[in-house]
Amino acid sequence: MTYSFKKTNSSDFLIQYKEPLEILWSKDSIDKHFDNKKSINIEMSLDSNFIGVLIGHYLYQSSDLDEFEILHIAILPKFRNRGFALNLMKELEKLLNINKKSLKIFLEVSSSNKFAIKLYEKLGYKAYNERKNYYRSKSINAPNTQDAILFAKSLNAIK
Ligand SMILES: CC(C)(COP(=O)(O)OP(=O)(O)OC[C@H]1O[C@@H](n2cnc3c(N)ncnc32)[C@H](O)[C@@H]1OP(=O)(O)O)[C@@H](O)C(=O)NCCC(=O)NCCS
């Protein structure tokens, strides 16, 4: 069993697996994101089969500081809880940190998404802000609104 990563500018897998990957964006928004030169998207495969994706973009880049935002990470349901997302997040950090500049990575997550929060905390992401009632749920099984928690992690911070 071997897993591998591939940087991609093709949204095919996202469109194909939009539902199991829990991507709420429209096809137009997905296409726009993939056309953006500042986007970085990583596909993860297991024995050559697609199992998950991380999508994000640079918010800011200078000679000594890069800022990056993770917009979504998802693993197909039957491959969850086996450490794949952890490895995908580590792969992103490796890729962004290649030139050892100061690097800040941001993301936001629903306060009800316990597994994702566990994942980010395990990797050293720290909550720095909260947006009350930010997400509107369409599910009758979930509360109508959920808070967003904003997380960030710094690598090679300027001293
Ligand atoms: C969040 C998500 C990406 C995690 O992917 P994953 O490959 O299952 O994550 P990992 O296996 O690396 O596990 C991360 C942590 O969550 C825990 N976890 C994940 N699924 C779990 C489950 N079903 N039961 C209990 N714990 C679980 C893991 O145990 C691990 O913590 P630990 O190492 O301390 O045990 C995945 O659940 C997913 O795709 N969710 C839908 C999309 C989503 O919500 N993305 C986040 C948007 S911000």
The ligand as an SDF file (V2000), in Angstrom:
LIG
                    3D

 48 50  0  0  0  0  0  0  0  0999 V2000
  -11.5010   16.2150    8.2700 C   0  0  0  0  0  0  0  0  0  0  0  0
  -10.9560   15.0930    7.3840 C   0  0  0  0  0  0  0  0  0  0  0  0
  -10.2180   15.7220    6.1910 C   0  0  0  0  0  0  0  0  0  0  0  0
   -9.9800   14.2290    8.2040 C   0  0  0  0  0  0  0  0  0  0  0  0
   -9.4410   13.2560    7.3340 O   0  0  0  0  0  0  0  0  0  0  0  0
   -8.8470   11.8820    7.8980 P   0  0  0  0  0  0  0  0  0  0  0  0
   -7.9650   11.2940    6.8490 O   0  0  0  0  0  0  0  0  0  0  0  0
   -9.9510   11.0370    8.4190 O   0  0  0  0  0  0  0  0  0  0  0  0
   -7.9830   12.4270    9.1160 O   0  0  0  0  0  0  0  0  0  0  0  0
   -6.8770   11.6190    9.9160 P   0  0  0  0  0  0  0  0  0  0  0  0
   -7.0900   10.1360    9.7590 O   0  0  0  0  0  0  0  0  0  0  0  0
   -5.5530   12.1750    9.5480 O   0  0  0  0  0  0  0  0  0  0  0  0
   -7.2990   11.9330   11.4180 O   0  0  0  0  0  0  0  0  0  0  0  0
   -7.2800   13.2130   12.0100 C   0  0  0  0  0  0  0  0  0  0  0  0
   -7.7440   13.0660   13.4450 C   0  0  0  0  0  0  0  0  0  0  0  0
   -9.1720   12.9270   13.5000 O   0  0  0  0  0  0  0  0  0  0  0  0
   -9.5280   11.6870   14.1220 C   0  0  0  0  0  0  0  0  0  0  0  0
  -10.6070   11.0340   13.3910 N   0  0  0  0  0  0  0  0  0  0  0  0
  -10.8410   11.0960   12.0570 C   0  0  0  0  0  0  0  0  0  0  0  0
  -11.9430   10.3890   11.7680 N   0  0  0  0  0  0  0  0  0  0  0  0
  -12.3970    9.8510   12.9250 C   0  0  0  0  0  0  0  0  0  0  0  0
  -13.4910    9.0000   13.2710 C   0  0  0  0  0  0  0  0  0  0  0  0
  -14.3580    8.5730   12.3410 N   0  0  0  0  0  0  0  0  0  0  0  0
  -13.6410    8.6550   14.5780 N   0  0  0  0  0  0  0  0  0  0  0  0
  -12.7960    9.0850   15.5200 C   0  0  0  0  0  0  0  0  0  0  0  0
  -11.7170    9.9010   15.2660 N   0  0  0  0  0  0  0  0  0  0  0  0
  -11.5350   10.2550   13.9830 C   0  0  0  0  0  0  0  0  0  0  0  0
   -8.3080   10.8280   14.0110 C   0  0  0  0  0  0  0  0  0  0  0  0
   -8.3100    9.8350   15.0080 O   0  0  0  0  0  0  0  0  0  0  0  0
   -7.1570   11.8020   14.1210 C   0  0  0  0  0  0  0  0  0  0  0  0
   -6.8270   12.1000   15.4320 O   0  0  0  0  0  0  0  0  0  0  0  0
   -5.7680   11.1770   16.2050 P   0  0  0  0  0  0  0  0  0  0  0  0
   -4.6050   11.0170   15.2760 O   0  0  0  0  0  0  0  0  0  0  0  0
   -5.4530   11.9570   17.4140 O   0  0  0  0  0  0  0  0  0  0  0  0
   -6.4210    9.8930   16.4540 O   0  0  0  0  0  0  0  0  0  0  0  0
  -12.1050   14.1480    6.8910 C   0  0  0  0  0  0  0  0  0  0  0  0
  -12.9020   13.7890    8.0030 O   0  0  0  0  0  0  0  0  0  0  0  0
  -12.9810   14.7440    5.8060 C   0  0  0  0  0  0  0  0  0  0  0  0
  -12.6800   14.6340    4.6110 O   0  0  0  0  0  0  0  0  0  0  0  0
  -14.0840   15.4040    6.2010 N   0  0  0  0  0  0  0  0  0  0  0  0
  -15.0110   16.0350    5.2330 C   0  0  0  0  0  0  0  0  0  0  0  0
  -14.4650   17.3400    4.6970 C   0  0  0  0  0  0  0  0  0  0  0  0
  -14.1180   18.3030    5.8160 C   0  0  0  0  0  0  0  0  0  0  0  0
  -14.8830   18.4800    6.7540 O   0  0  0  0  0  0  0  0  0  0  0  0
  -12.9430   18.9310    5.6780 N   0  0  0  0  0  0  0  0  0  0  0  0
  -12.4740   19.9650    6.5940 C   0  0  0  0  0  0  0  0  0  0  0  0
  -12.9390   21.2920    6.1200 C   0  0  0  0  0  0  0  0  0  0  0  0
  -12.2200   22.5880    7.0660 S   0  0  0  0  0  0  0  0  0  0  0  0
  1  2  1  0
  2  3  1  0
  2  4  1  0
  2 36  1  0
  4  5  1  0
  5  6  1  0
  6  7  2  0
  6  8  1  0
  6  9  1  0
  9 10  1  0
 10 11  2  0
 10 12  1  0
 10 13  1  0
 13 14  1  0
 14 15  1  0
 15 16  1  0
 15 30  1  0
 16 17  1  0
 17 18  1  0
 17 28  1  0
 18 19  1  0
 18 27  1  0
 19 20  2  0
 20 21  1  0
 21 22  1  0
 21 27  2  0
 22 23  1  0
 22 24  2  0
 24 25  1  0
 25 26  2  0
 26 27  1  0
 28 29  1  0
 28 30  1  0
 30 31  1  0
 31 32  1  0
 32 33  2  0
 32 34  1  0
 32 35  1  0
 36 37  1  0
 36 38  1  0
 38 39  2  0
 38 40  1  0
 40 41  1  0
 41 42  1  0
 42 43  1  0
 43 44  2  0
 43 45  1  0
 45 46  1  0
 46 47  1  0
 47 48  1  0
M  END
$$$$
